[in-house]
Amino acid sequence: MVILAILLVPGFMLDADLWRDMEPALADPGPVSHADLSRDSTIEAMARRALAEAPPTFVLAGFSMGGYVAREIVRQAPDRITALILIATSARGDDEVQAKRRAAIAAQGDVSAFKGLSTSAVASALHPGNAGRMDLITRIQAMGHRLGGEVFRRQSLLERRDERGELHAIRCPTIVIAGEQDKLRSRTEALELHQGLVGSAFEVIEKTGHMIPLEAPKDLAGVICRWLQQQGASR
């Protein structure tokens, strides 16, 4: 069996617990490591830190905001990435609403009043059938509490540029994975990624919203592992 190290990149106000239920399956072909997005203020710096702490070569998986970081990792070190997995993410830049929100947070300055992510905000990221699952909601909120107000401010102020015109430059084997009812990242955004990434695969995980690794960890791990096996066979 080919040993495949995998680096997992979380999303906004999330940590390694995002992947906990998937790790046993993902660790079967090789060791799993986690990118730390809590210490840097730009996507480029996050990518540099992840590369400095990553194995020499690895499979790369990015979730939501982590998808932006993952693509930057590929741009900085294309020869180190053996395969790319993009989950519930987009290549679009910030729109006017997001830019105004970022400006409002920048103007606040003080993060001492940070109380964590609200229950309603977290529930809106889930599939309607999971919106009442307090086990998922409290787990997501716990990640936000661990990261705290300073990280909330840094990650909220991140600038996301539009990458749609440069996706063709990414040449490693890639799969784009979308949630069936993702209210935060639309199916159109997922298809833009898929169509812009030459030769990429595309999968939709049923009965999920945005938080696919928590809502359907076994299904997501299954899709990833089967796809990685196919890449090994094709090589």
C-alpha positions in Angstrom: 0.0 0.0 0.0 1.2 3.5 -0.9 1.5 5.6 2.3 -0.2 9.0 1.8 0.3 11.7 4.4 -2.7 14.1 4.5 -2.8 17.6 5.7 -6.2 18.9 6.9 -7.0 22.6 6.8 -10.0 23.7 8.8 -12.4 26.6 8.2 -13.4 29.8 9.9 -13.2 29.5 13.7 -12.7 25.8 13.6 -9.9 23.6 14.8 -8.7 20.0 14.4 -11.9 18.7 16.1 -13.7 19.4 12.8 -12.0 16.3 11.4 -12.1 14.0 14.5 -14.8 11.6 13.3 -13.1 11.2 10.0 -9.5 10.7 11.2 -9.6 6.9 11.7 -10.6 6.4 8.0 -8.2 9.0 6.7 -5.3 7.7 8.7 -5.5 4.3 7.1 -3.4 5.2 4.0 -1.0 7.4 6.0 -0.4 9.9 8.8 -2.8 12.8 9.4 -1.6 16.3 10.3 -3.5 19.6 10.9 -2.8 23.1 9.7 -3.0 25.9 12.3 -4.9 28.9 11.0 -5.1 30.7 14.3 -1.8 32.6 14.3 -1.7 34.5 11.0 -3.5 37.5 9.5 -3.3 36.6 5.8 -4.0 33.6 3.7 -0.5 33.7 2.3 1.0 33.6 5.8 -1.3 30.8 6.9 -0.1 28.8 3.8 3.5 29.4 4.6 3.1 28.3 8.2 1.2 25.1 7.1 4.0 24.3 4.6 6.7 24.8 7.2 5.0 22.2 9.5 3.8 19.8 6.8 5.4 16.5 5.6 7.7 16.8 2.5 4.8 15.6 0.2 1.2 15.2 1.1 -2.5 15.0 0.1 -4.1 18.4 1.0 -7.7 18.8 2.1 -9.2 22.3 2.8 -12.7 23.0 4.2 -14.5 26.3 3.5 -12.0 29.1 4.4 -9.4 26.4 4.5 -10.0 25.9 0.8 -8.6 29.3 0.1 -5.6 28.5 2.2 -5.2 25.1 0.5 -5.1 26.6 -3.0 -2.5 29.1 -1.8 -0.4 26.2 -0.4 -0.6 24.6 -3.9 0.6 27.9 -5.5 3.5 28.2 -3.0 4.7 24.6 -3.3 3.0 22.8 -6.2 5.6 20.0 -6.2 4.8 18.9 -2.6 1.1 18.4 -3.2 0.1 14.9 -4.5 -3.7 15.5 -4.5 -6.1 18.3 -3.5 -9.5 18.0 -1.8 -11.7 21.0 -1.7 -14.8 20.8 0.6 -17.7 23.3 0.8 -15.6 26.2 -0.5 -15.4 28.7 -3.3 -13.0 30.6 -5.5 -14.9 33.9 -5.4 -13.6 37.0 -3.7 -15.4 39.1 -1.1 -18.6 40.7 -2.2 -19.8 44.1 -1.0 -21.7 42.7 2.0 -18.6 40.8 3.2 -16.4 43.8 2.7 -18.7 46.0 4.8 -18.8 43.3 7.5 -15.0 43.2 7.5 -14.9 47.0 7.8 -17.3 47.0 10.7 -15.2 44.4 12.6 -12.1 46.3 11.9 -13.7 49.5 13.4 -14.6 47.7 16.6 -11.1 47.0 17.7 -11.9 45.6 21.1 -12.4 41.8 21.1 -13.0 41.4 24.8 -16.7 41.2 24.3 -16.4 38.2 22.0 -19.0 35.6 23.3 -18.5 33.0 20.6 -20.7 32.0 17.7 -24.4 32.3 18.2 -26.6 29.2 18.2 -28.7 30.6 15.3 -25.6 31.4 13.2 -24.3 27.9 13.7 -27.6 26.2 13.1 -27.9 28.1 9.8 -24.7 26.4 8.6 -26.3 23.0 9.0 -28.7 21.0 6.9 -32.4 21.7 8.0 -32.6 18.1 9.3 -29.6 18.8 11.6 -30.4 22.4 12.6 -31.8 21.2 16.0 -28.8 18.9 16.8 -27.4 20.6 19.9 -24.5 18.0 19.9 -23.2 19.5 16.6 -24.0 23.1 17.5 -22.2 23.0 20.9 -19.3 21.2 19.3 -18.9 24.0 16.7 -19.3 26.6 19.4 -16.7 25.0 21.6 -14.1 25.3 18.8 -14.9 29.0 18.5 -14.5 29.5 22.3 -11.2 27.7 22.2 -9.9 30.0 19.5 -11.2 33.1 21.1 -11.8 36.8 20.2 -8.3 37.6 18.8 -8.6 34.7 16.3 -12.1 35.7 15.4 -10.9 39.2 14.6 -8.0 38.0 12.5 -10.0 35.5 10.6 -12.9 37.9 10.1 -10.5 40.5 8.6 -9.0 38.1 6.0 -9.3 39.3 2.5 -10.4 36.7 -0.1 -9.6 37.6 -3.7 -11.3 36.2 -6.7 -9.4 33.2 -8.0 -11.7 32.0 -10.7 -9.5 33.2 -13.5 -6.4 31.4 -12.3 -7.8 28.0 -11.3 -6.4 26.4 -14.5 -2.9 26.8 -13.1 -3.6 24.1 -10.4 -2.5 20.8 -12.1 -2.6 18.2 -9.3 -5.4 15.7 -9.1 -8.4 17.5 -7.5 -11.8 16.7 -6.2 -14.5 19.3 -5.3 -17.0 18.2 -2.7 -20.3 20.1 -2.0 -23.0 19.8 0.6 -26.5 19.0 -0.7 -28.1 22.1 1.0 -25.1 24.3 1.8 -26.5 27.8 2.5 -23.1 29.4 2.9 -21.4 28.2 -0.3 -23.8 27.6 -3.2 -23.8 24.8 -5.7 -22.9 27.3 -8.3 -19.7 28.2 -6.5 -18.8 24.5 -6.2 -19.4 24.0 -9.9 -17.2 27.1 -10.7 -14.4 25.4 -8.8 -15.0 22.1 -10.5 -15.2 23.6 -14.0 -12.1 25.8 -13.4 -9.9 23.0 -12.1 -8.8 21.0 -15.1 -9.8 17.3 -14.9 -11.2 17.6 -11.4 -13.8 15.3 -9.9 -17.1 16.5 -8.3 -19.2 15.0 -5.6 -22.3 16.1 -3.6 -22.8 14.7 -0.1 -26.5 14.2 0.5 -28.4 15.4 3.6 -25.7 17.9 4.6 -25.4 21.6 4.8 -22.1 23.5 5.0 -20.6 21.5 7.9 -20.0 18.3 5.9 -17.1 16.9 8.1 -19.4 17.0 11.1 -22.7 16.3 9.5 -21.7 13.3 7.4 -18.1 12.3 8.4 -18.4 8.6 7.3 -19.8 9.6 3.9 -17.2 12.3 3.4 -14.4 10.0 4.4 -15.7 7.3 2.1 -15.8 9.7 -0.9 -12.2 10.9 -0.2 -10.8 7.4 0.4 -12.4 6.0 -2.8 -11.2 8.9 -4.8 -7.6 8.6 -3.4 -7.6 4.9 -4.3 -8.7 5.8 -7.8 -5.8 8.2 -8.1 -3.4 5.6 -7.0 -4.7 3.1 -9.5 -4.5 5.7 -12.3 -0.9 6.5 -11.5 
